[in-house]
Amino acid sequence: MQENSPSGVIYQLKDVAKTRSSNGYSFGLRVPSLRIQRGEKIALIGESGCGKSTLLDMLAFILQPSDIGNFSFHADSNTEVDIGLAWRKHRRNRLAALRKAHMGYVMQTGGLLPYLNIYDNINLSRQMLGMKDDGTVETLARELGLTRHLKKLPDALSTGERQRVAIGRALAHRPAI
C-alpha cells in the first residue's frame, strides 16, 4: 500500500480517459480526478451518452481505459492494486478475480445465463466463490419478489423481473462494491 494513501480510499483515479470512434463519430470521457471512499455512496448523473456506463465499466475493470495517469484500487485497507499496470500487462484474470471477489455488478442488459434457472442465476456468484448455501438466495428472492420464479428460466420472466434477478445475483455474495 502506498504510504500517502488513506486506508479509507477504495478507488483513486487521476487523468483516466476512454475514447471511442465508430462510423465517423467519436466519444471521449476524461476523469481528471476521482477518489471514492470505502462505504461512500455516489450517484452518477447526466444525459444519455455522457459516459456514466463507460465510467462504471472502467470502475468494474470490464472496460480498459485508453489513457491512465493513475488508477488504483484498494481491495482492503492493506492491499492496493495498480489497475493501470494490470491493464498494461494484460492481467485480465487478475482484474476478473478482483471483480469476482469484491464487486456486484449489474450490466444494463442483465447478463443472465439463459440455460440456468433463476435460483442458479442468483446463486452463480456464490457458487463461483465456493460459498455454502445459507438461505441467501431464498432471502433475496423473497425481498425482490421472485420466489415463485426460482425454477423458471430467464426467458419466462418479464424484463423487469430479469433485471431484479441480475440485482439478486450481484448482491448474493455480499460484495464490498
Secondary structure by P-SEA (a helix, b strand, c coil): ccccccccccbbbcccbbbbbcccbbbbbbbcbbbbcccbbbbbbbcccccaaaaaaaaacccccccccbbbbccccccccaaaaaaaacaaaaaaaaaacccccccccccccccccaaaaaaaaaaaacccccaaaaaaaaaaccccccccccccccaaaaaaaaaaaaacccccc
